[in-house]
Amino acid sequence: MSFWDHRYTAFTFGFFGGLAVNLFRLYLVSQSRRVERPDFDWIYWAQFGGLAFLGGVVALAHDLSNQISPLIALNVGLSIPAIIKTAAELPAQRRRRNAN
């Protein structure tokens, strides 16, 4: 396997992991009532593609430090929404801890 192969593979599997999460979220939205559905404007589709791209980038970054298998890269892509949610909640948790 050459230098390019495993990095391209890591990015691709991470991208499709992030895409799979978005497709599942899109399926859940399709099952909800029309009133509860979000606006499918450019912001929705930008985050849809952005999360998939971010899954590939994070899998590639992980692969640069330590070569990973395609299954690990897929799992990294699948975990992107959880990573972002946890990172977004950290400042609120620190504020609550400092208030006590």
C-alpha positions in Angstrom: 0.0 0.0 0.0 1.4 3.4 -0.9 1.5 6.6 1.1 -1.6 7.9 -0.7 -3.8 4.8 -0.5 -4.4 4.5 3.2 -4.9 8.3 3.7 -7.4 8.4 0.9 -9.1 5.3 2.3 -9.3 6.9 5.8 -10.8 10.1 4.4 -13.3 8.2 2.2 -14.5 5.9 5.0 -14.7 8.8 7.5 -16.7 10.9 5.0 -19.2 8.1 4.4 -19.5 7.6 8.2 -20.4 11.2 8.5 -22.7 10.9 5.6 -24.4 7.9 7.1 -25.2 9.8 10.3 -26.7 12.6 8.2 -28.8 10.2 6.1 -30.2 8.7 9.3 -31.0 12.2 10.6 -32.8 12.9 7.3 -34.8 9.7 7.6 -35.9 10.7 11.1 -36.9 14.1 9.9 -39.0 12.5 7.1 -40.9 10.5 9.7 -41.8 13.5 11.7 -44.9 15.7 11.2 -44.6 18.4 8.5 -44.8 21.2 11.1 -41.8 19.9 13.0 -39.6 19.6 9.9 -36.7 22.1 9.5 -36.4 24.4 6.5 -34.4 22.6 3.9 -32.5 25.7 2.8 -28.8 26.2 2.0 -27.9 26.2 5.7 -29.4 22.8 6.2 -27.6 21.3 3.2 -24.3 23.1 4.1 -24.2 21.4 7.5 -25.3 18.2 5.9 -22.3 18.2 3.6 -20.0 19.8 6.2 -20.5 17.1 8.8 -19.7 14.5 6.2 -16.6 16.4 5.1 -15.6 16.9 8.8 -15.9 13.1 9.3 -13.4 12.6 6.6 -11.0 15.3 7.8 -11.0 13.9 11.4 -10.5 10.4 10.2 -7.6 11.6 8.0 -6.1 13.5 10.9 -6.3 10.4 13.1 -4.7 8.4 10.3 -1.8 10.9 10.0 -0.8 10.3 13.6 -1.4 6.5 13.6 -2.5 4.5 10.6 -6.1 3.3 11.1 -8.2 0.6 9.4 -11.2 1.5 7.3 -13.6 0.3 10.0 -12.0 2.7 12.6 -12.2 5.5 10.0 -15.9 4.8 9.5 -16.5 4.8 13.3 -14.7 8.2 13.5 -17.0 9.6 10.9 -20.0 8.2 12.6 -19.0 9.9 15.9 -18.6 13.4 14.5 -22.0 14.7 15.7 -21.3 13.3 19.2 -17.9 15.0 19.3 -19.3 18.3 18.2 -22.2 18.1 20.7 -19.8 17.3 23.6 -17.4 20.1 22.6 -20.3 22.6 22.4 -21.5 21.6 25.9 -18.1 22.0 27.6 -18.2 25.8 28.2 -21.7 25.4 29.9 -20.4 22.6 32.1 -17.4 24.8 33.2 -19.6 27.7 34.0 -21.8 25.5 36.2 -18.8 24.1 37.9 -17.4 27.5 38.6 -20.7 28.8 39.9 -20.8 26.1 42.6 
